[in-house]
Amino acid sequence: MAERHPGGYRRHRRQPIGKRDPEERKQDYEEVWESEWDEDHLKEQGERCMDCGTPTCMSGCPIGNIIPDWNDLVHRSDWKEALERLHATNNFPEFTGYNCPAPCENSCVLAYNDDPVTIKSIERAIVDRGWEEGWIEPEPPQTRSDYAVAVVGSGPAGLSAAQQLNRAGHHVTVFERADEVGGLMRYGIPDQKFEKHRVQRRVDQLRAEGITFETNAEVGGNVPVERLEDDFDASVVAVGSQKPIDLDLPGRDLDGIHFAMDYLTQQNRRNARKDVPGPDIDAEGKNVVVLGGGDTGADCVATAHRQGAKQVVQIELLPKPPVERPPDNPWPDQPQTYKKTYAQQEGAVEEYCVDTNEFVDQDGDGSVDAILADRIMWEEGGAGPPQKTVTQSNVQIDADLVVLAVGFEAPESSPFEPLGVAINDDGTLATDETMMTNVDGVFAAGDAEMGPSLIVWAIGSGRDVARHVDLHLTGETDLPPSLETSNEPIVSM
């Protein structure tokens, strides 16, 4: 095995796995990432890891991935052991390797004054190699308990909870209201960011491990919520945050204004050659305005490119972040800096400090034709929040299609209210320190419990709730705690 040079970060520059040419990739729905990567390249990138005495990358990772270990193992060409180390903390590393914003990289010690280790690329390469080599196989439990657990929702939180509970030997049934398993990973994240065969092979693995999936099964709808109490010893609510934030503005009722998830889900279904319910949302030949500057907004911009939009404008209310860290945003805090998204690399107009006021129907046909907005400037408000000042009023932006991507409010909690589940002011399900609601045996995880967050947080939450459920049912558990709940030191090799 190759010995790692202690100054590898000096010998090799950061070089993550690249993306396809923007002009080429926006012509199709294939993944934007380069499909081929060189093993020697990844070995060099692994050598850049400094194996810090205090691995701040791990503290930056919500699930405590043991990053220095698998960096070193990749450098030593021990890919199978690297996969085992990766799976020790992350049930679905391809979910994060392809979609996580990589807070671990921002927390890397090298990020203090240099380019961080390509942690995300290495993670992706490890799990891809695992599938290619056939190392990822079903791991059904050797023995089964007499306990049955329901998991409501099949996104990252629900699937990780289900896999952990199943491996503890319990009988697990996952309820998914859509026609396919995967939640946001299936319907929401565009194919160009994450192809759906990556979801399906995990679902196939979980089925082979003994998990039962019921699709087209809406708890509180065609599945009575009382079934959770009648048929199961415990249940986990992991329904995500599905309520989009709306904009109560004049003209909101015009045709051509849609929520981001409706728009993205339709294209997911088209790509899968499935029926597309509801009014057809298509950007071909249209002036598209996407309201919202986050990841979901970027996905909408990229989808509009692929549908053949005439023009795409992405609008953000807040100022454009600085390129370099400001003094009040030091390492290892997550940087509040500007980074061009994959969608903007493909071409679109970015507008910052724009406050939308009205949706306009210019020709009286009942459809949106433009938006009216103010250009604003944000100023510090002393002890209070920043104040906005209008610098230009009633700016008109052509818009034949408007996509609202301004965030999510809360989970749909009403189906669980007949059980007597208490709801927080923000709409999340109220839980105690064991992630159990006020109803005995009913737990909550992921966005349903903590509000809208990242995929990596959802996976960690699912792992945590599984441990609590197992302990609740049996009085003991061998399921591992997450970094957030563990008092045991984690030692790097």
Secondary structure as UniProt FT lines:
FT   TURN            6..7
FT   HELIX           8..11
FT   HELIX           22..25
FT   TURN            26..27
FT   HELIX           39..47
FT   HELIX           56..60
FT   TURN            62..63
FT   HELIX           67..75
FT   TURN            76..77
FT   HELIX           79..87
FT   TURN            88..89
FT   HELIX           93..99
FT   HELIX           103..107
FT   HELIX           109..112
FT   HELIX           119..133
FT   STRAND          148..152
FT   HELIX           156..167
FT   TURN            168..169
FT   STRAND          171..175
FT   HELIX           183..185
FT   TURN            186..188
FT   TURN            191..193
FT   HELIX           197..208
FT   TURN            209..210
FT   STRAND          212..214
FT   TURN            220..222
FT   TURN            225..226
FT   HELIX           227..231
FT   STRAND          234..237
FT   TURN            250..253
FT   STRAND          257..259
FT   HELIX           260..271
FT   TURN            272..273
FT   TURN            284..285
FT   STRAND          287..291
FT   HELIX           295..307
FT   STRAND          311..316
FT   TURN            327..328
FT   TURN            331..332
FT   HELIX           342..345
FT   STRAND          349..352
FT   STRAND          354..360
FT   STRAND          370..381
FT   TURN            382..383
FT   STRAND          384..398
FT   STRAND          401..404
FT   HELIX           414..419
FT   TURN            425..426
FT   TURN            433..434
FT   TURN            440..441
FT   STRAND          442..444
FT   HELIX           447..450
FT   HELIX           455..474
FT   TURN            483..485
//
